[in-house]
Amino acid sequence: QIVQSYEGTSSVSEAATIKSSKGTLVVEKQKFSPNLTIAIARIER
């Protein structure tokens, strides 16, 4: 909800990871308290 209010979407972690790396998602979104999510992608060169 916090990200939704600032970014207009709640799917920032995975979407930003894939878009910025132009690669393959390796680790799906992981949630950590209180307000942290991460996703990991392999960068295509």
Residue, then its C-alpha position, 0 to 999 in steps of 0.5 A: q500500500i505504501v509503494q502503491s501510494y508513491e509509485g502508482t503500482s504495488s509491483v515495483s520490486e520484480a517489475a523494476t528488477i526485470k526492466s532495469s536488468k533486461g534479464t531473467l528473474v532469478v529470485e522472486k520478490q521476497k518480503f522483509s519487515p517492516n517495508l522492504t521487498i527485494a527481487i534479483a535478476r541476472i543481467e544479460r550482456 
